[in-house]
Amino acid sequence: MRILCKAVVLACCIFLFAGCSPEVGSDAWCKKIKEKPKGDWTANEASDFTRHCILKLEKE
């Protein structure tokens, strides 16, 4: 029973932290990515940064 309780608490924490990241393309997200070292960017982050922060294309 204690293991099940710990698993539920852990799952809730994971979902809580996953919901805290800013939406891709938002001003907060652009600022967060600008502060991140460019060597640590993923290909998707670089593409999204170009699309939403530099070119300011509309979200799909």
C-alpha positions in Angstrom: 0.0 0.0 0.0 2.8 2.4 0.8 4.5 1.7 -2.5 1.3 2.5 -4.4 0.9 5.7 -2.5 4.5 6.7 -3.3 4.0 5.9 -7.0 0.9 8.1 -7.1 2.7 11.0 -5.4 5.6 10.6 -7.8 3.3 10.6 -10.8 1.5 13.7 -9.6 4.9 15.5 -9.1 5.9 14.6 -12.7 2.7 15.9 -14.1 3.0 19.1 -12.0 6.5 19.9 -13.2 5.7 19.0 -16.8 3.0 21.6 -16.8 5.3 24.4 -15.7 7.3 24.9 -18.9 6.2 27.8 -21.1 4.3 27.2 -24.3 6.5 27.0 -27.4 6.5 30.3 -29.3 5.5 32.4 -26.3 7.6 35.4 -25.2 8.6 33.5 -22.0 9.7 30.5 -24.1 11.7 32.7 -26.5 13.5 34.3 -23.5 14.2 30.9 -21.9 15.7 29.5 -25.2 17.8 32.7 -25.7 19.4 32.1 -22.2 20.1 28.4 -23.0 23.6 27.7 -24.5 23.1 27.2 -28.3 25.2 24.0 -28.1 22.4 22.5 -25.8 19.6 23.3 -28.2 17.8 20.4 -29.9 17.0 20.5 -33.6 13.3 21.0 -32.8 14.1 23.9 -30.4 16.3 25.6 -33.1 13.5 25.2 -35.7 10.8 26.5 -33.3 13.0 29.4 -32.2 13.6 30.4 -35.8 9.9 30.1 -36.7 8.4 31.8 -33.6 11.0 34.1 -32.2 13.0 35.3 -35.2 10.6 35.1 -38.1 7.5 35.6 -35.9 5.4 33.2 -38.0 1.9 32.3 -36.7 1.4 29.2 -34.7 0.0 26.3 -36.6 
